[in-house]
Amino acid sequence: MVLVATTTAALLFPVEAQTSARRPNELYTAFSKAHAALHTAGLEPLYAPQATYLPRSARFAIQTRNEILRRERASHDMMRANGGSIQLKLRASDLVVDNGYMRSAIRRSKSDPVIETTSKFILVMARQKDGRWALVSDADSDAPAEAYDELRPVGGHQYDR
């Protein structure tokens, strides 16, 4: 199963992007809601055309936005057909090029138990020509649960309870 939740690339952002958490937090909220609803179309506007994704279980990055969305669609379709679910809780650090932790609760089908994992993510969001924020690169790795539990809120940035 593919679970997209993060981003990795070093980009230079406008000063406004570095000082305003509002837009990235809106992206995080939309990202979590789309996964919770198993609604792949809700993810489409969140990824920039040049987005990449490096899942923790992969040997190589997924290189195109279309491939990211194709994999998400297959995962969401399988879970929807089997009564599965995804719940994401993100806690972002204090940068737009974000480094934080995510707790995922995934149920592949109604009869399966919930599998809870913790990961560290690196997330890069860039302002698009139309002014919206979009993910441009995505990576995560396994992390101990304590890393998520011990993270404290940072001035206006995403901190799911």
Phi, psi and omega in degrees: 000139177261130176234108181273128181206009186202181186206141180219117173184153179257108179238154174267129182250153174300153180306320180302320180294324181286336185257350183245116180274348188304305183296312177300323178296323176297321177296315178302315181298314179297321179299310180296317181295320180297318178294316181300325180272359185051044186248088184301323180301331177291341178276334187307312181287352183274342181256131176290157179304328183264017184297147171231162179218131177242092180288155185296337182263002186269155174269345181208161181285150170277121196268350182227152177302317181298322179291321176303309183292324177298316180293319177296317180301315180298318179295312180297317179300316180298315181293318179299316181295332183254009180073024181280178180205160174226132173231123179247138172233118183252143173230105184268153177275201191261026179231157173286319166285100198261145177227118182201197182232152181224137173253129181243136174239112187237131175237113184291329176206168181304325184274350180272152175287160174287132176254120181254131179230160175234136179220157173261137179236153169238125190231129176241124177242140178232145176287130180273168181304329180276003176094348180279159175269142177216149175288134178244343177203153194210124176209148173210162179215159178300148179214153177291147181303326182299328181299318177290313184298326185272349181291135181251155179303144177235116176007081171083002181266158183311131178208086181289142178265000000 
